[in-house]
């Protein structure tokens, strides 16, 4: 059921994207896809609740503390998408090239309906981040400033 919208938007005989299955276990992996679709954007995905919770980030995940980026929540993706890279054919939903830009693990420190605080441990991204729900599907994604000791 969590993947119904994902599957409804795709014709799997035409796209190389995985159909996938909903998992039952919580994981701790993340992936950032560089997606050259109609407009270049980055897809930020966290393995949660047996799927990849997903946000489109037009300007990319911030690497500097204090930088705020719009993150638009999109449909959940199957866990198998964590390894996906390739070209979605013209005429298909999300048509364009999808590359793995970064990947790694994350740890949640706080989770509410409007806020998710976590630490990323990736190849390019590392440190404390927060997603703050603003309205509808819109969130703010920012990297926290390093705490002084």
N, C-alpha and C positions, 0 to 999 in steps of 0.2 A: 504494500500500500504506500509506503514511503517513496517508492520509486515509480509510482504510477505516472506522475507528471513527466519525469525524465523519459520514460518509455513512450508516452503519448506523443512527444515532440520528435521522435526519431523513427526512421525506417531502417531497420537493422540489416536489411538485404542490400542497402546502398551505403551505409556508413560503417567504418571500421571500429566504431566505439563499442565497448562491451555492453551486452545486455545486463549482465550482473545479477547477483542475488542479494537480498537483504541479509546482512549478518545479524547475529544475536549478541555478539560480544562487543564491548567497548574497546577501542584501540587507542593508540596514542601517536599515530603518524599524521603528518601533514604533507601537502604538496602545493606548489605554486606552478601553475601552467602559464606560459606565455602564449597568448591566443591571438593570432593575427586573423581576425574575422573581418567583418565590415569595418570595424575600427580595432586597432591594437588595444588590448587590455590584458589583465592578468587575472587568472582564476585562483582564488585562495580557498583551499579545502582542508577541513579538519575531520579526522576519522572519529565519529561520534554516533552512538545509538545504532550501530550496524550499517551506517551509510557514511558518505562524505558530505558533511554540511558544507555548502558552497556559497561563495560570494564573488561577484565580478568586481574587480578593483581597476577602474579606468586608468589611473596614473601609477599603478603598481604598489606593492606592499612597501610601507616606509622602512628605510634602513637607518634613518637618523632619528634620535629621540625627539619627541614633541611634534613631529610632522603628522598632520591629520589627513587621512584619505577617505573619500567616499567609498563604501563597500556595499554593493547592492546584492542582497541575498537572492539567490536563484534556487532552482529546484535541487533537491538532494541528488547526488550521483552515487552509483554503486561503488563499493570498496575497490573493485577491479580497476576503476578509473585511475587509481593511484599510480599505476604503471603505464597509463596510456600516453602515447605520443604518436602523431601522424597527421594526415590530412583528411579533413571532413570534406566530402565532395560538394562542389557547387550545387546550389539548389536545396541542400539539406540544412537543417537547423544548426547554426553555429559554423557554417561552412568556412574553411580556412585551415591554417596550419596551427597545430597544438604542439608545443615543446615543453619539456620539463625544465623549469627555470631553477627551482630549488625543491628540496625535500628533506625530511628529517623527522624528528619526534617533537611532541609538545606535552606540557603538563598543565592542567587546569588548576588555578589557585582560587577562583571564584566563579560561580555560575548562577545567574538569575535570569529572569525572562528578558531583561533589558540590558544585561551586561555580562560579558565573558572575559575574564582575565586569565592569561596563560603565558607560559614561557616557551619560546621556540628554541630548538637546538637543531639547526639545519646546516647545510653546507655554506649558504650565503647569509641567511637570517638567523640571528640569535639574540636572545634577550627577552625582556618582559613586554608584552603587548596587551592591548585591550580592544574589544569590539563593543561599541555602545550603540544600542538601538535608538534611532531618532524618530522615524515614522515609517509606516507601511513596511516596505522591504529595505529601507535605507538604514545603514549603520555607518558609524565612524570607526575607522581602524587606525590606531596609533601605537607607536612604540613609546614605551614609558621611558622617562629620564632615569638614568642610573642613580640609585639611592646612594647618598653620601654616608660613609660610616663614621 
